[in-house]
Amino acid sequence: MAARYIEIKKSIQDDILSHRYQLGEKIPSERELAVQYGVTRVTLQKAMHILEQEGFIERIHGKGMYVTKVIEDNVYMLNSGTGDSILGFSREFGQQAKITSQLVQHEQIQVPQWVAQQLEMQPEQRVHFIRRIRLIDGVPVLVEDSWINSDVIETIPGSVLEHGSLYEYIEKYTGKKIKFYNSVIEGDLFNEELAALLSISEGLPMLKVSGVTKLEDGKAFNFSCSYNRADKFKIKNSWVGK
């Protein structure tokens, strides 16, 4: 059974898609919706956070929540999560859809020089190199390459890479929260190799996201590059002026 906040999110989304709430219309407050659905404010806020991530609503400070999209386009927000730890792909998008992974490669190798610079490692140290295809509701949407410091995480079971959340495993393994992630997002085109992994045509547009992830003590442990289908993801930036 789906979590209650997922059920509420889908109910409000259906109200938007069926035009019960019109484009640009202000919807009831979180307090009113919590009473309507018989849940706590915290549960209701989880549902509204996902709707905001997916672009169905927009919060305007001091005014309320407004409908910003009335059609479903199956496009997901990159780097839109908030919380006390970095969620990672499985936990972030697992709130919205069924997430699965196909493990393409996992081996321990000597750290490449350019990765060593990113992770502040010595040339003789080793990393886990991991390549996975990530799927949303069975559709391949991105290829993800990760280089993880073997001194920080000695072993990574294949079952975690194929069926679990890598970041959740790392937090349990180290006993530390994953707190910091700095990324760069670039536009590019899929080459033949990556396109074949996603069963798409070579030359289609991608969003390439590369970044370093750190534990709460500031230790860098992962450098990753994800090659995302530009027809499946978008980026949202928010700015509030004084």
Backbone torsions as a table, in degrees:
resi	resn	phi	psi	omega
1	MET	NA	135.8	-179.2
2	ALA	-67.1	149.4	175.5
3	ALA	-59.3	152.0	-175.4
4	ARG	-59.8	-39.7	-178.2
5	TYR	-67.7	-28.2	175.4
6	ILE	-68.3	-42.1	177.7
7	GLU	-60.4	-42.2	179.7
8	ILE	-66.7	-43.2	178.3
9	LYS	-56.8	-46.0	-178.8
10	LYS	-66.6	-36.9	179.5
11	SER	-63.9	-46.7	-179.8
12	ILE	-68.9	-36.9	177.0
13	GLN	-61.8	-42.8	177.9
14	ASP	-61.8	-37.9	178.0
15	ASP	-63.9	-34.7	178.0
16	ILE	-72.2	-46.3	-176.8
17	LEU	-68.0	-28.3	178.8
18	SER	-88.2	3.1	176.6
19	HIS	69.9	19.0	169.4
20	ARG	-62.5	-40.4	169.2
21	TYR	-104.5	122.3	-175.6
22	GLN	-85.9	158.9	176.2
23	LEU	-56.2	128.3	179.9
24	GLY	86.1	-6.4	-177.7
25	GLU	-78.9	142.8	173.8
26	LYS	-78.2	131.8	179.4
27	ILE	-98.3	166.0	-178.4
28	PRO	-56.6	156.9	-179.0
29	SER	-69.9	165.4	177.7
30	GLU	-60.2	-38.3	179.1
31	ARG	-61.8	-45.7	-179.3
32	GLU	-65.9	-41.5	-179.2
33	LEU	-68.1	-36.9	178.1
34	ALA	-61.6	-41.0	177.2
35	VAL	-66.7	-43.5	-178.4
36	GLN	-59.1	-42.1	-177.0
37	TYR	-93.4	-3.5	176.7
38	GLY	67.3	40.4	-178.7
39	VAL	-129.8	171.5	176.7
40	THR	-75.2	162.4	178.0
41	ARG	-61.6	-36.8	-179.6
42	VAL	-62.4	-44.8	178.8
43	THR	-62.6	-43.5	179.9
44	LEU	-63.2	-39.8	-179.2
45	GLN	-63.1	-34.3	177.1
46	LYS	-61.8	-43.5	179.7
47	ALA	-63.6	-44.1	-177.6
48	MET	-69.1	-32.6	177.7
49	HIS	-61.1	-42.2	179.3
50	ILE	-67.4	-42.0	177.6
51	LEU	-60.7	-36.8	178.1
52	GLU	-69.3	-41.9	176.8
53	GLN	-56.9	-43.1	-175.5
54	GLU	-82.1	-1.6	174.0
55	GLY	84.8	13.5	179.8
56	PHE	-79.3	-31.2	179.6
57	ILE	-132.2	163.0	175.7
58	GLU	-135.7	135.0	176.8
59	ARG	-92.1	130.7	174.3
60	ILE	-115.2	117.3	-172.9
61	HIS	-55.5	128.1	177.6
62	GLY	81.6	-3.9	-177.5
63	LYS	-120.4	-40.3	-180.0
64	GLY	132.4	-159.4	-176.1
65	MET	-112.3	135.6	-175.6
66	TYR	-128.0	147.0	178.5
67	VAL	-73.7	128.2	-179.7
68	THR	-118.6	-6.1	179.3
69	LYS	-149.9	135.9	-178.7
70	VAL	-124.8	10.9	173.8
71	ILE	-130.1	150.3	-179.6
72	GLU	-93.0	124.7	-177.9
73	ASP	-119.1	3.6	178.1
74	ASN	53.4	39.9	176.3
75	VAL	-114.1	139.5	-173.4
76	TYR	-115.2	151.7	-179.7
77	MET	-85.1	131.5	172.9
78	LEU	-89.4	141.1	172.2
79	ASN	55.2	45.2	-177.4
80	SER	-111.7	1.2	-175.2
81	GLY	-76.5	153.4	173.1
82	THR	-133.3	159.6	179.0
83	GLY	151.3	-171.4	-176.2
84	ASP	-90.6	3.0	173.4
85	SER	-152.5	163.7	176.5
86	ILE	-78.6	125.3	-170.6
87	LEU	-75.0	-38.5	-168.9
88	GLY	80.8	164.9	-171.9
89	PHE	-61.5	-46.4	-174.4
90	SER	-63.1	-45.7	-178.4
91	ARG	-75.0	-35.9	-178.9
92	GLU	-66.0	-53.1	-174.8
93	PHE	-89.2	-11.5	175.6
94	GLY	-64.5	-17.7	175.2
95	GLN	-74.7	-17.6	-172.4
96	GLN	-111.2	-27.0	-172.9
97	ALA	-159.7	177.1	176.5
98	LYS	-82.8	120.6	-178.2
99	ILE	-106.3	128.9	175.0
100	THR	-133.0	163.6	-178.2
101	SER	-133.9	147.7	170.9
102	GLN	-118.5	117.2	-179.6
103	LEU	-79.0	120.6	180.0
104	VAL	-95.5	-40.5	-176.3
105	GLN	-156.9	139.5	173.1
106	HIS	-150.5	114.9	177.8
107	GLU	-152.6	154.4	175.0
108	GLN	-92.7	128.5	-176.2
109	ILE	-134.8	163.9	171.7
110	GLN	-67.8	137.1	-173.4
111	VAL	-63.2	126.9	174.0
112	PRO	-60.9	149.1	-174.6
113	GLN	-57.2	-44.0	-176.9
114	TRP	-68.9	-27.8	175.1
115	VAL	-77.0	-38.7	178.2
116	ALA	-56.6	-38.6	178.7
117	GLN	-64.9	-39.2	-180.0
118	GLN	-68.4	-36.8	-174.7
119	LEU	-100.2	4.8	179.7
120	GLU	55.7	47.9	179.9
121	MET	-108.6	162.3	175.8
122	GLN	-87.6	152.5	-174.4
123	PRO	-59.0	-26.4	-176.6
124	GLU	-86.2	-7.1	-178.7
125	GLN	-75.7	164.7	-175.0
126	ARG	-119.2	155.3	178.4
127	VAL	-132.7	156.1	165.0
128	HIS	-80.2	123.3	169.2
129	PHE	-99.6	125.0	-175.8
130	ILE	-129.2	128.1	171.6
131	ARG	-120.7	126.6	178.8
132	ARG	-133.4	149.3	168.0
133	ILE	-97.0	129.4	179.5
134	ARG	-107.8	137.1	-176.2
135	LEU	-122.5	141.2	172.7
136	ILE	-114.6	118.6	-176.5
137	ASP	50.9	41.2	175.0
138	GLY	83.5	-2.0	-178.9
139	VAL	-101.4	122.8	178.0
140	PRO	-65.7	123.6	-174.3
141	VAL	-120.8	-18.9	179.6
142	LEU	-160.6	157.0	169.4
143	VAL	-110.3	133.8	-176.9
144	GLU	-123.5	124.1	173.8
145	ASP	-107.8	132.3	179.5
146	SER	-131.4	141.1	173.5
147	TRP	-120.9	108.7	-173.0
148	ILE	-113.4	127.8	-177.8
149	ASN	-57.9	117.1	-177.9
150	SER	-68.8	-22.4	177.1
151	ASP	-71.6	-26.8	178.9
152	VAL	-85.8	-44.1	178.0
153	ILE	-125.4	103.8	-173.4
154	GLU	-71.4	-44.2	-176.6
155	THR	-128.0	143.2	176.0
156	ILE	-133.8	108.3	-178.9
157	PRO	-63.6	144.2	176.3
158	GLY	-61.6	-30.3	-179.7
159	SER	-64.0	-33.2	177.3
160	VAL	-68.1	-42.3	-176.9
161	LEU	-69.1	-28.0	-177.4
162	GLU	-97.3	-31.5	-170.8
163	HIS	-127.2	-8.9	-175.2
164	GLY	-121.1	-165.7	176.3
165	SER	-104.7	117.0	-180.0
166	LEU	-60.9	-43.2	-177.7
167	TYR	-68.6	-35.5	175.5
168	GLU	-64.0	-41.0	177.1
169	TYR	-62.0	-43.4	-178.5
170	ILE	-64.2	-40.1	178.4
171	GLU	-63.9	-39.9	177.6
172	LYS	-70.1	-39.7	-177.9
173	TYR	-64.7	-44.3	-175.7
174	THR	-90.2	-20.0	-174.7
175	GLY	72.7	18.7	-177.1
176	LYS	-130.0	147.4	175.4
177	LYS	-73.5	150.0	170.6
178	ILE	-92.0	115.0	-166.6
179	LYS	-117.9	-19.2	-171.7
180	PHE	-130.5	135.0	176.5
181	TYR	-147.5	118.6	176.2
182	ASN	-113.1	128.0	-174.9
183	SER	-134.2	159.9	173.3
184	VAL	-124.2	132.0	-179.7
185	ILE	-113.2	126.4	-177.7
186	GLU	-128.9	151.0	171.5
187	GLY	-87.3	141.2	179.7
188	ASP	-157.5	-176.4	177.7
189	LEU	-121.9	144.5	178.8
190	PHE	-69.7	129.0	173.7
191	ASN	-83.1	178.8	-174.7
192	GLU	-61.7	-42.7	-176.7
193	GLU	-63.7	-50.5	-177.5
194	LEU	-69.6	-38.0	178.7
195	ALA	-61.6	-39.5	179.9
196	ALA	-63.7	-37.3	179.6
197	LEU	-64.9	-29.8	-178.7
198	LEU	-100.0	1.3	-179.5
199	SER	57.4	43.6	176.4
200	ILE	-125.2	174.9	-178.3
201	SER	-81.2	142.0	174.5
202	GLU	-60.7	143.4	176.6
203	GLY	91.9	-3.6	176.2
204	LEU	-71.3	152.9	-176.1
205	PRO	-71.5	146.8	177.2
206	MET	-132.9	159.6	166.9
207	LEU	-109.0	113.2	179.4
208	LYS	-94.9	121.9	-179.5
209	VAL	-117.2	117.8	177.8
210	SER	-121.4	142.0	-177.0
211	GLY	-169.8	167.4	179.0
212	VAL	-111.2	134.3	178.3
213	THR	-114.4	139.2	-176.2
214	LYS	-127.5	153.7	172.5
215	LEU	-78.3	171.3	-176.2
216	GLU	-63.6	-20.4	177.0
217	ASP	-86.2	4.5	178.1
218	GLY	90.4	0.7	-178.7
219	LYS	-76.9	119.7	176.4
220	ALA	-75.1	129.4	-178.0
221	PHE	-127.1	-17.7	-174.7
222	ASN	-139.6	129.3	166.9
223	PHE	-113.9	128.1	-175.1
224	SER	-133.1	153.0	170.9
225	CYS	-131.3	124.6	175.5
226	SER	-116.9	138.8	-176.3
227	TYR	-112.9	99.8	-167.5
228	ASN	-102.6	136.3	175.2
229	ARG	-62.6	122.4	-177.3
230	ALA	-69.7	-16.6	176.9
231	ASP	-85.0	-4.3	-178.5
232	LYS	-114.9	-12.8	-176.9
233	PHE	-133.8	151.1	172.8
234	LYS	-140.7	168.4	-176.9
235	ILE	-119.9	135.3	177.9
236	LYS	-116.6	126.1	174.2
237	ASN	-113.7	137.0	177.5
238	SER	-119.7	143.9	178.4
239	TRP	-144.1	131.6	179.1
240	VAL	-117.2	121.8	179.2
241	GLY	-83.0	164.4	179.1
242	LYS	-80.7	NA	NA
